[in-house]
Amino acid sequence: MNETELTAILEDAGLSPYQASAYVEILKLGSASATTIAKESDVPDPRIYDVLRDLEESGYIETYEQDSLRARAYSPTTILEDLRERATNFETAAEEIEGLWEAPTIETHTVNFVNRVDTVLDQAGAIIREATEQVQLAVNLDQYEQLRPALRAAHENDVHVRIGIYIDEDNGEQLPEEDELQTLASEVGYRTVPMPLVAIVDRTTTCFAPHELSTNRYGMIVEDRTHAYIFHWFFLAGLWESNLEQLVTGDDTPPMTYVNVRECIRDIATPLSDGATITATIDAVDVNNGASVSLEGTIVDVYYTGLEEYTADAPFLYHGGQATIVLDNGDRENTIGGWGAVIEDYEATRIVVESIEN
């Protein structure tokens, strides 16, 4: 190793360029005056005394007076140990980097199993209060009552809240008054067959517990988008679309709000094909970079797998395949998909159909 390489390594070990250069010269000279060290190294004369003082304070050298200020190197034992420890740390870091590079990428997520349904309800209430986009909820009447304050807070924060409620008619239970439901939810459905507790919030967190007649008494709290997506489809296909008697809690004329692209397409496909002009505001996430955007414009087309096979009132929401809205914002046509969009430009989080003009 030449002198230049040694100096560079000492700099990597924490010395300044002047300190590293002066120390190498002191090692070569054994003992020398400050002026000689400055002359043989790259250190300017005015800086040499500060450089020697710093080296001495760090334990690399000692200075002494002998007709002038002189310096000599300490035994390098301590320095050698430090360098060898650094070398070991660098080797360990290299192995760690290699391991991280080769390891499969996973997203941060948590899955918690709990024994008490009340724990699931408490957590559901907390995340519903903090919701910013949407809540999908299946509950019995008692659970609804416990979550009512959280639901009201979310609804007041302009969160789209969809609730399915189990009503035990054999025990005389009745659905809450519609005036009350309108202060808590955007959409409400009910049924007289028990169903599990399901809360899906902002496409990220799911709370789940089997229904009260199940032999399994446990709960799950899952913070993971993939699991939330699975529970979302269970809620839509297994409960909302096929098994709930739905109540209208708002006007069915524009402006109409959707958090599901497929539902929006189901409602606008026929008027769009009949030549209607449909304007919309869409909150979405850029598929390429994850940035949140708000788009305004005219819906000029829709794509839905098998759309031509269904009538306007057919419950085809939970069929798979492509579901895309094309929005012209005046500058370009943007393709907008639903939850998990990959082939479109954007993933919609909320769609407001502002007007439908024939």
Secondary structure as the mmCIF struct_conf table of DSSP 4:
data_model
#
loop_
_struct_conf.conf_type_id
_struct_conf.id
_struct_conf.beg_label_comp_id
_struct_conf.beg_label_asym_id
_struct_conf.beg_label_seq_id
_struct_conf.end_label_comp_id
_struct_conf.end_label_asym_id
_struct_conf.end_label_seq_id
HELX_RH_AL_P HELX_RH_AL_P1 GLU A 3 ASP A 12
TURN_TY1_P TURN_TY1_P1 ALA A 13 GLY A 14
HELX_RH_AL_P HELX_RH_AL_P2 PRO A 17 LEU A 29
BEND BEND1 GLY A 30 GLY A 30
STRN STRN1 SER A 31 SER A 33
HELX_RH_AL_P HELX_RH_AL_P3 ALA A 34 GLU A 40
BEND BEND2 SER A 41 ASP A 42
HELX_RH_3T_P HELX_RH_3T_P1 ASP A 45 ARG A 47
HELX_RH_AL_P HELX_RH_AL_P4 ILE A 48 GLU A 57
TURN_TY1_P TURN_TY1_P2 SER A 58 GLY A 59
BEND BEND3 TYR A 60 TYR A 60
STRN STRN2 ILE A 61 GLU A 65
BEND BEND4 GLN A 66 SER A 68
STRN STRN3 LEU A 69 ALA A 73
HELX_LH_PP_P HELX_LH_PP_P1 TYR A 74 SER A 75
TURN_TY1_P TURN_TY1_P3 PRO A 76 PRO A 76
HELX_RH_AL_P HELX_RH_AL_P5 THR A 77 GLU A 102
BEND BEND5 ALA A 103 ALA A 103
HELX_LH_PP_P HELX_LH_PP_P2 PRO A 104 THR A 105
STRN STRN4 THR A 110 VAL A 114
BEND BEND6 ASN A 115 ASN A 115
HELX_RH_AL_P HELX_RH_AL_P6 VAL A 117 ARG A 129
TURN_TY1_P TURN_TY1_P4 GLU A 130 GLU A 130
BEND BEND7 THR A 132 GLU A 133
STRN STRN5 GLN A 134 ASN A 140
HELX_RH_AL_P HELX_RH_AL_P7 LEU A 141 GLU A 156
TURN_TY1_P TURN_TY1_P5 ASN A 157 ASP A 158
STRN STRN6 HIS A 160 TYR A 166
HELX_RH_3T_P HELX_RH_3T_P2 GLU A 169 ASN A 171
TURN_TY1_P TURN_TY1_P6 GLY A 172 GLY A 172
HELX_LH_PP_P HELX_LH_PP_P3 LEU A 175 GLU A 177
HELX_RH_AL_P HELX_RH_AL_P8 GLU A 178 LEU A 181
TURN_TY1_P TURN_TY1_P7 GLN A 182 LEU A 184
BEND BEND8 SER A 186 SER A 186
STRN STRN7 GLU A 187 ARG A 191
BEND BEND9 THR A 192 VAL A 193
STRN STRN8 LEU A 197 VAL A 201
TURN_TY1_P TURN_TY1_P8 ASP A 202 THR A 204
STRN STRN9 THR A 205 ALA A 209
TURN_TY1_P TURN_TY1_P9 GLU A 212 LEU A 213
BEND BEND10 SER A 214 THR A 215
STRN STRN10 GLY A 219 GLU A 223
HELX_RH_AL_P HELX_RH_AL_P9 ARG A 225 TRP A 233
HELX_RH_PI_P HELX_RH_PI_P1 PHE A 234 TRP A 240
HELX_RH_AL_P HELX_RH_AL_P10 GLU A 241 ASN A 243
STRN STRN11 GLU A 245 LEU A 247
BEND BEND11 GLY A 250 GLY A 250
BEND BEND12 ASP A 252 PRO A 255
STRN STRN12 MET A 256 TYR A 258
BEND BEND13 VAL A 259 VAL A 259
HELX_RH_AL_P HELX_RH_AL_P11 VAL A 261 SER A 273
TURN_TY1_P TURN_TY1_P10 ASP A 274 GLY A 275
STRN STRN13 THR A 277 ASP A 286
TURN_TY1_P TURN_TY1_P11 VAL A 287 ASN A 289
STRN STRN14 SER A 292 TYR A 304
TURN_TY1_P TURN_TY1_P12 THR A 305 GLY A 306
HELX_RH_3T_P HELX_RH_3T_P3 LEU A 307 GLU A 309
BEND BEND14 TYR A 310 TYR A 310
TURN_TY1_P TURN_TY1_P13 ALA A 312 ASP A 313
TURN_TY1_P TURN_TY1_P14 LEU A 317 TYR A 318
BEND BEND15 GLY A 321 GLY A 321
STRN STRN15 ALA A 323 ASP A 328
BEND BEND16 GLY A 330 ASP A 331
STRN STRN16 GLU A 333 GLY A 337
TURN_TY1_P TURN_TY1_P15 TRP A 339 GLY A 340
BEND BEND17 ILE A 343 ASP A 345
STRN STRN17 TYR A 346 GLU A 357
#
